[in-house]
Amino acid sequence: MSLIVEQKDRSGVINPMYNCQPCGAQFVCIGVKDCIPLVHGGQGCCTFVRLLFAQHFKENFDIASSSLHEDAAVFGGVKRIEEGVEVLVRRHPSLRVIPIITTCSTETIGDDIEGTIGNIERNFLQKEYPEREVTIVPIHTPSYSGSHVKGYDTAMHALVSTLARKGQPNGKLNIITGWLNPGDVKEIKHILQEMGVKSIILMDTESFDAPIMPDRSGFAHGSTTVEDIADTANSLATIALCRYEGGTAAKFLEKKFGVPAVIGPTPIGIKNTDTFLRNISQLTGKEIPDSLVVERGRAIDAMVDLAHMFFADKQVAIYGDPDLVIGLAQFCLECELKPVLLLFGDDDKSYVKDPRLTELEREANFDIEVVWNADLWELERRIKDGSVDIDLIMGHSKGRYIAIDYDIPMVRVGFPTFDRAGLWRHPVVGYNGAIWLAETIANTLFEDMERKHDREWILNVW
């Protein structure tokens, strides 16, 4: 059967599914301990992204803004960078990294970010705080091109290329997670622990699940340290779990420091998780333990219980980040679901050449349509005109009204998910993630069957 990869045939955007480059860069930076990013642009470039994070994680994060106004369009915004850095350094004695994240306005103005950083280091940091080591990292993320996917990749590369330092071999494995939830990071760390592998997690966001303590502490922050990032140059190898979100940093470490890079696949589903474990084993020499074999067996059992009776031939539309969407599509094939429509939301032409799409075409016995540079109208139009019959939608919360309006069951997955509680705590990666996905899909379909009185009697006898 065929797999068609095409760009949407409209120049405008109706109901966008993606966020801008600075959003992706900010997500990377809040994963670093003792780091506060300074978003160089209008106040909204920081405020609205913080709102998304707060909606998704139900936590608040320290992100600063240079808060440009109209005068910057004429005189430039360099002075606001200098003032912003000075305020951050003086107010936060533990601050060690300040990424300067550009936006569409400052990239259009043409502010000299690197030159400004040099002036700040010479005229402010070295003179007033010579005893402190504060690294300022330029991150260029014009929001009129690409998306948060590109912004994430750019920011990860900027931090690694600025901070990584060659030293003694550390015997560790670098894991670049990509835009995964804290629950996914926890699952990856669980797998590494079971295999006895020491690692550097970029970025370790498990601590985003911040407790409220008696002393009122517990502010959410990432756990990856400056020393961790510096030490990535001395690791055994790097595995980037997402091709488009962190792959560039992995390739940099390979080219600059000779750290072998393995790019993907995102360990969603049985086959991809198997590949992930084999890659870890080959790179570290560690055996895959029986405990993970048992987890694999449980995942397969959970999927077998559901696949043929409830999932077979159900047609699925999936939208979101490309690595997540492709991984979910591969998982669907393992469960007898049919991912007939895949939507990516930005203008990266390299999606057309992704080998995983070729693999999907080879394994599927039905037609698959892949649309890049898409928006959510591409999904709604196909449902509305009947060109595709969708039984299930998978994606983040921005598509919820399509599911509501057309009465199609929907599984929330990806970023942001703000209309369901605590989904970011649950993994979609690994064998445990496969169990969660299978059972969540099933329960979503069960609820739909009951509400519509569609063969709900089956639930009494299966």
Phi and psi in degrees as a GROMACS rama.xvg file:
@    title "Ramachandran Plot"
@    xaxis  label "Phi"
@    yaxis  label "Psi"
@TYPE xy
-100.82  151.881  SER-2
-126.947  115.52  LEU-3
-105.318  126.394  ILE-4
-110.103  121.072  VAL-5
-144.003  156.111  GLU-6
-89.9558  148.382  GLN-7
-60.7231  146.65  LYS-8
-93.1377  21.8104  ASP-9
-123.881  147.848  ARG-10
-85.1989  -26.9842  SER-11
-83.8736  172.284  GLY-12
-123.25  127.633  VAL-13
-119.567  116.873  ILE-14
59.4286  72.634  ASN-15
-64.5574  146.711  PRO-16
-102.217  -11.618  MET-17
-112.267  162.635  TYR-18
-108.359  174.362  ASN-19
-85.4209  169.769  CYS-20
-55.7312  -46.56  GLN-21
-57.8525  -29.2002  PRO-22
-61.96  -46.2746  CYS-23
-63.1183  -39.5163  GLY-24
-65.089  -39.4475  ALA-25
-66.0493  -36.0236  GLN-26
-63.1866  -41.2009  PHE-27
-60.4204  -46.2844  VAL-28
-70.4025  -32.8277  CYS-29
-73.6834  -6.66793  ILE-30
-84.2824  -4.5002  GLY-31
-100.925  130.621  VAL-32
-71.952  144.113  LYS-33
59.7059  39.5792  ASP-34
-133.61  131.468  CYS-35
-128.082  113.396  ILE-36
-72.3451  144.948  PRO-37
-110.059  109.557  LEU-38
-83.9517  115.08  VAL-39
-90.8904  95.0096  HIS-40
174.552  -162.823  GLY-41
-66.6652  160.858  GLY-42
-58.5561  -36.5509  GLN-43
-64.741  -27.6997  GLY-44
-63.2225  -22.4025  CYS-45
-99.0915  -45.9018  CYS-46
-63.9446  -45.7398  THR-47
-71.0692  -31.0508  PHE-48
-69.8726  -42.989  VAL-49
-59.824  -35.4233  ARG-50
-63.7882  -42.831  LEU-51
-60.3065  -45.0007  LEU-52
-62.4356  -42.1544  PHE-53
-65.7683  -38.8711  ALA-54
-64.864  -42.2775  GLN-55
-75.1938  -50.484  HIS-56
-94.5818  -13.1821  PHE-57
55.7232  36.9354  LYS-58
-137.465  161.551  GLU-59
-110.159  149.356  ASN-60
-132.924  148.151  PHE-61
-77.976  110.246  ASP-62
-137.543  126.957  ILE-63
-100.882  161.19  ALA-64
-131.971  141.555  SER-65
-77.6956  -13.7124  SER-66
51.6312  64.1412  SER-67
-71.3054  151.209  LEU-68
-126.388  -173.128  HIS-69
-59.1969  -32.7692  GLU-70
-62.9933  -25.595  ASP-71
-66.0773  -27.453  ALA-72
-64.2456  -25.6566  ALA-73
-97.5272  -47.3044  VAL-74
-100.338  -4.80087  PHE-75
86.5657  164.129  GLY-76
-113.524  15.1961  GLY-77
-59.1407  -40.1138  VAL-78
-60.3135  -34.1792  LYS-79
-69.6546  -31.611  ARG-80
-63.9323  -47.4892  ILE-81
-60.5262  -45.1555  GLU-82
-65.576  -39.9674  GLU-83
-63.7404  -44.2754  GLY-84
-64.2689  -42.7936  VAL-85
-61.1166  -43.5673  GLU-86
-63.6855  -44.1944  VAL-87
-63.7562  -44.4023  LEU-88
-64.969  -39.9056  VAL-89
-73.5116  -34.2233  ARG-90
-84.5695  -22.6351  ARG-91
-125.39  91.8351  HIS-92
-62.4072  -23.9585  PRO-93
-91.8163  0.156091  SER-94
-66.6059  131.979  LEU-95
-124.252  -21.7492  ARG-96
-135.468  132.281  VAL-97
-127.081  98.9888  ILE-98
-75.7663  135.29  PRO-99
-99.9631  107.116  ILE-100
-99.6651  115.42  ILE-101
-80.8883  165.285  THR-102
-132.033  -176.185  THR-103
-61.9259  -40.7152  CYS-104
-65.6133  -45.3617  SER-105
-74.9223  -29.1118  THR-106
-70.269  -34.818  GLU-107
-70.2432  -41.9803  THR-108
-61.3769  -38.4615  ILE-109
90.9771  30.8014  GLY-110
-57.6799  137.577  ASP-111
-82.3408  90.4006  ASP-112
-68.2337  -48.977  ILE-113
-62.3529  -42.855  GLU-114
-63.9278  -38.4431  GLY-115
-66.0613  -39.4954  THR-116
-62.0547  -42.5169  ILE-117
-60.0419  -41.9132  GLY-118
-64.4549  -41.2543  ASN-119
-63.2832  -43.1583  ILE-120
-64.3018  -40.8108  GLU-121
-77.1242  -43.9593  ARG-122
-95.6254  -13.0172  ASN-123
-123.094  -60.6652  PHE-124
-65.0367  -48.8803  LEU-125
-67.8306  -29.2158  GLN-126
-86.5443  -43.8257  LYS-127
-96.7727  -26.1013  GLU-128
-134.092  58.5682  TYR-129
-65.1482  -21.9235  PRO-130
-85.3367  -9.9038  GLU-131
-101.139  144.831  ARG-132
-107.837  100.104  GLU-133
-117.872  117.908  VAL-134
-98.3976  127.265  THR-135
-104.454  125.764  ILE-136
-116.052  119.899  VAL-137
-78.4917  132.151  PRO-138
-131.581  110.578  ILE-139
-92.1496  110.941  HIS-140
-135.638  75.1553  THR-141
-65.0492  124.369  PRO-142
-83.5146  3.52316  SER-143
-90.0355  5.18961  TYR-144
-142.697  158.992  SER-145
64.6  -151.572  GLY-146
-160.39  -170.746  SER-147
-61.9902  -24.2016  HIS-148
-64.2852  -49.5743  VAL-149
-65.3562  -39.6292  LYS-150
-62.3692  -39.7814  GLY-151
-61.3136  -48.6188  TYR-152
-62.1934  -42.188  ASP-153
-64.6675  -43.6263  THR-154
-67.1234  -41.7134  ALA-155
-61.674  -43.1714  MET-156
-63.2314  -41.7424  HIS-157
-63.3658  -44.8263  ALA-158
-65.9626  -44.2866  LEU-159
-67.3681  -44.2611  VAL-160
-67.6544  -26.8419  SER-161
-82.9565  -38.5702  THR-162
-100.905  -25.1139  LEU-163
-63.7713  135.486  ALA-164
-136.181  135.646  ARG-165
-74.2569  132.398  LYS-166
-149.974  -143.013  GLY-167
-83.0995  145.191  GLN-168
-55.9197  136.918  PRO-169
-107.641  -7.48954  ASN-170
69.7619  16.2473  GLY-171
-104.37  166.378  LYS-172
-115.188  125.386  LEU-173
-78.3759  132.947  ASN-174
-122.826  112.945  ILE-175
-96.3155  112.764  ILE-176
-76.3554  -30.3056  THR-177
74.9628  -170.984  GLY-178
-80.7367  75.1612  TRP-179
-109.585  158.277  LEU-180
-77.5006  160.699  ASN-181
-54.4316  -35.3432  PRO-182
-62.8794  -35.3734  GLY-183
-68.1652  -42.109  ASP-184
-60.9345  -42.1154  VAL-185
-61.106  -39.6243  LYS-186
-67.6232  -40.6666  GLU-187
-61.8502  -43.1897  ILE-188
-64.9903  -35.2406  LYS-189
-62.855  -44.9375  HIS-190
-61.9757  -44.9946  ILE-191
-63.3326  -39.2981  LEU-192
-65.3912  -42.3241  GLN-193
-61.2704  -32.8225  GLU-194
-88.0708  -4.3745  MET-195
69.9664  34.7701  GLY-196
-106.629  126.527  VAL-197
-80.7291  142.783  LYS-198
-144.422  164.526  SER-199
-119.358  116.933  ILE-200
-97.1939  121.459  ILE-201
-117.726  104.281  LEU-202
-110.577  146.347  MET-203
-84.9641  98.2628  ASP-204
-103.651  9.16035  THR-205
-57.1474  -32.7973  GLU-206
-73.9733  -1.00115  SER-207
-62.0977  -22.6906  PHE-208
-80.2963  76.1671  ASP-209
-85.8425  129.031  ALA-210
-77.0539  156.81  PRO-211
-96.0722  112.065  ILE-212
-96.4264  161.817  MET-213
-57.6521  -30.8932  PRO-214
-88.659  10.3545  ASP-215
70.9638  10.3166  ARG-216
-80.5218  177.688  SER-217
116.673  24.6264  GLY-218
-64.4394  134.579  PHE-219
-68.6417  135.519  ALA-220
-159.807  163.544  HIS-221
-78.9841  165.239  GLY-222
-112.688  -2.54536  SER-223
-74.9585  125.778  THR-224
-95.321  166.571  THR-225
-59.2407  -40.4818  VAL-226
-63.2482  -36.9659  GLU-227
-59.5719  -48.9991  ASP-228
-64.0894  -42.138  ILE-229
-60.6194  -36.9914  ALA-230
-79.2574  -7.13277  ASP-231
-61.6675  -22.7816  THR-232
-71.7819  -10.5046  ALA-233
-114.416  12.6529  ASN-234
-85.3773  166.839  SER-235
-64.9895  -40.6367  LEU-236
-170.806  172.754  ALA-237
-125.216  132.332  THR-238
-112.894  116.82  ILE-239
-94.3937  114.796  ALA-240
-69.9016  -23.9742  LEU-241
-123.596  126.31  CYS-242
-59.7174  -43.0835  ARG-243
-95.7475  -5.24316  TYR-244
-128.881  78.0138  GLU-245
121.81  -11.4805  GLY-246
-62.3249  -35.8734  GLY-247
-64.6909  -40.2173  THR-248
-65.4873  -39.6006  ALA-249
-62.6604  -41.999  ALA-250
-67.023  -34.7936  LYS-251
-62.2733  -46.7501  PHE-252
-61.9094  -34.3561  LEU-253
-69.1639  -44.957  GLU-254
-72.1377  -41.996  LYS-255
-82.6792  -39.4468  LYS-256
-120.612  2.27537  PHE-257
71.9934  23.5945  GLY-258
-87.2512  112.332  VAL-259
-55.6562  141.374  PRO-260
-116.833  132.639  ALA-261
-118.925  119.857  VAL-262
-102.219  106.378  ILE-263
70.3974  -169.63  GLY-264
-78.153  160.736  PRO-265
-61.1324  123.681  THR-266
-76.2006  64.7211  PRO-267
-104.407  124.463  ILE-268
91.2445  176.752  GLY-269
-71.0756  -52.7891  ILE-270
-61.1903  -46.7771  LYS-271
-66.9131  -36.1603  ASN-272
-68.4043  -39.1218  THR-273
-55.763  -45.2698  ASP-274
-63.0675  -41.8529  THR-275
-59.0891  -45.976  PHE-276
-65.6349  -41.3591  LEU-277
-63.638  -39.3754  ARG-278
-62.768  -43.5871  ASN-279
-60.4508  -45.0228  ILE-280
-62.162  -44.1276  SER-281
-68.805  -35.7807  GLN-282
-77.9944  -30.0032  LEU-283
-108.98  -16.0745  THR-284
79.9604  5.89056  GLY-285
-83.8775  142.082  LYS-286
-79.8989  150.559  GLU-287
-78.4311  119.736  ILE-288
-76.5826  160.657  PRO-289
-61.5098  -30.4351  ASP-290
-59.8926  -37.4232  SER-291
-76.7599  -29.8693  LEU-292
-64.0044  -39.3166  VAL-293
-65.3505  -42.8073  VAL-294
-59.3343  -40.7055  GLU-295
-61.1373  -43.6844  ARG-296
-62.9021  -39.7057  GLY-297
-63.9455  -39.8661  ARG-298
-64.5113  -44.9205  ALA-299
-61.9072  -41.709  ILE-300
-61.3846  -42.9934  ASP-301
-62.4808  -39.4658  ALA-302
-71.4287  -39.4584  MET-303
-63.7321  -37.8894  VAL-304
-59.0789  -25.1894  ASP-305
-113.38  -29.0143  LEU-306
-59.5388  -61.8763  ALA-307
-69.5446  -37.7563  HIS-308
-77.2832  -37.1354  MET-309
-116.908  -26.5841  PHE-310
-98.1633  -26.9619  PHE-311
-54.3016  125.431  ALA-312
70.4275  6.9241  ASP-313
-71.2359  130.801  LYS-314
-92.911  131.986  GLN-315
-122.606  137.686  VAL-316
-108.083  132.216  ALA-317
-128.188  133.896  ILE-318
-136.206  155.927  TYR-319
139.378  -154.307  GLY-320
-64.3145  141.149  ASP-321
-59.741  -42.7899  PRO-322
-64.8273  -39.6453  ASP-323
-66.8712  -46.1815  LEU-324
-62.6256  -45.433  VAL-325
-65.5  -42.0568  ILE-326
-61.3671  -41.5474  GLY-327
-66.2524  -37.3795  LEU-328
-63.6783  -41.1564  ALA-329
-64.5755  -38.3821  GLN-330
-63.4358  -42.3109  PHE-331
-57.6522  -42.1225  CYS-332
-61.6656  -37.6671  LEU-333
-65.1406  -24.1597  GLU-334
-102.563  8.30792  CYS-335
73.039  8.54821  GLU-336
-78.3709  155.517  LEU-337
-113.941  101.373  LYS-338
-77.7914  89.1139  PRO-339
-86.504  -18.3866  VAL-340
-139.425  121.187  LEU-341
-120.56  129.9  LEU-342
-123.282  123.759  LEU-343
-110.369  143.638  PHE-344
-102.265  8.36221  GLY-345
-130.503  -175.477  ASP-346
-100.606  29.8783  ASP-347
-78.1013  107.752  ASP-348
-68.7187  -16.4036  LYS-349
-68.8566  -14.409  SER-350
-56.8362  -33.1711  TYR-351
-59.5562  -30.9546  VAL-352
-99.9347  10.7903  LYS-353
-65.86  121.068  ASP-354
-63.55  -22.3294  PRO-355
-67.9546  -29.564  ARG-356
-69.3786  -37.5885  LEU-357
-62.2149  -39.8933  THR-358
-65.156  -40.1988  GLU-359
-60.2659  -43.5256  LEU-360
-62.4152  -38.6876  GLU-361
-68.4317  -34.427  ARG-362
-90.7261  -20.8942  GLU-363
-86.1097  144.805  ALA-364
-107.984  29.9622  ASN-365
-148.378  167.557  PHE-366
-79.9642  139.652  ASP-367
-125.115  133.691  ILE-368
-112.147  127.018  GLU-369
-116.822  124.745  VAL-370
-119.276  121.842  VAL-371
-105.378  163.186  TRP-372
57.3201  34.7949  ASN-373
-90.6666  165.997  ALA-374
-131.471  179.026  ASP-375
-73.5541  -16.2079  LEU-376
-65.182  -29.82  TRP-377
-61.1444  -36.3871  GLU-378
-71.7469  -48.3638  LEU-379
-64.3003  -39.8338  GLU-380
-60.9935  -42.4826  ARG-381
-68.6226  -35.3302  ARG-382
-69.1798  -41.6386  ILE-383
-67.3099  -41.7975  LYS-384
-89.4951  -0.272367  ASP-385
75.5227  13.8953  GLY-386
-70.5995  -17.9492  SER-387
-144  138.133  VAL-388
-101.418  108.413  ASP-389
-101.97  127.151  ILE-390
-96.8429  -20.4901  ASP-391
-154.143  139.394  LEU-392
-112.687  137.427  ILE-393
-126.342  126.133  MET-394
170.656  -176.628  GLY-395
-80.4441  178.084  HIS-396
-68.9654  -14.719  SER-397
-68.0077  -15.1584  LYS-398
-97.7701  9.68811  GLY-399
-62.514  -34.3548  ARG-400
-71.2083  -27.2789  TYR-401
-65.5756  -45.0976  ILE-402
-61.3195  -40.1265  ALA-403
-69.2287  -48.1776  ILE-404
-64.7485  -34.353  ASP-405
-105.953  8.54642  TYR-406
54.2422  51.512  ASP-407
-116.179  129.87  ILE-408
-61.3681  145.91  PRO-409
-136.688  134.601  MET-410
-103.002  120.613  VAL-411
-78.6562  125.853  ARG-412
-156.151  142.716  VAL-413
102.201  -165.145  GLY-414
-124.963  132.83  PHE-415
-95.9364  148.637  PRO-416
-118.471  102.725  THR-417
-117.304  -3.59042  PHE-418
-105.015  10.4641  ASP-419
-137.279  148.346  ARG-420
-88.1643  133.51  ALA-421
68.462  17.5303  GLY-422
-64.5979  -27.8313  LEU-423
-67.4702  -13.2477  TRP-424
-79.4032  -16.9357  ARG-425
-100.013  134.009  HIS-426
-80.3932  149.828  PRO-427
-108.374  -9.67073  VAL-428
-95.2971  161.654  VAL-429
75.9948  178.376  GLY-430
-68.3635  -37.2543  TYR-431
-66.3027  -34.6307  ASN-432
-65.1837  -36.0377  GLY-433
-63.7782  -39.2811  ALA-434
-63.3675  -46.215  ILE-435
-61.5915  -44.6518  TRP-436
-61.3758  -49.1807  LEU-437
-60.4446  -46.3165  ALA-438
-72.9896  -33.3993  GLU-439
-67.4177  -43.0725  THR-440
-60.5434  -45.917  ILE-441
-61.5876  -48.0618  ALA-442
-64.7017  -33.2228  ASN-443
-65.3643  -42.822  THR-444
-67.9381  -38.1694  LEU-445
-61.3039  -46.265  PHE-446
-60.3738  -40.1548  GLU-447
-65.2723  -40.5627  ASP-448
-60.688  -44.1149  MET-449
-65.739  -43.4694  GLU-450
-66.481  -36.0623  ARG-451
-92.758  -0.161695  LYS-452
53.0635  46.0195  HIS-453
-104.402  92.2876  ASP-454
54.3348  34.75  ARG-455
-67.0866  -14.133  GLU-456
-63.8085  -23.5055  TRP-457
-58.4781  -32.4709  ILE-458
-67.2382  -15.3323  LEU-459
-81.4405  -19.0807  ASN-460
-124.073  -8.17654  VAL-461
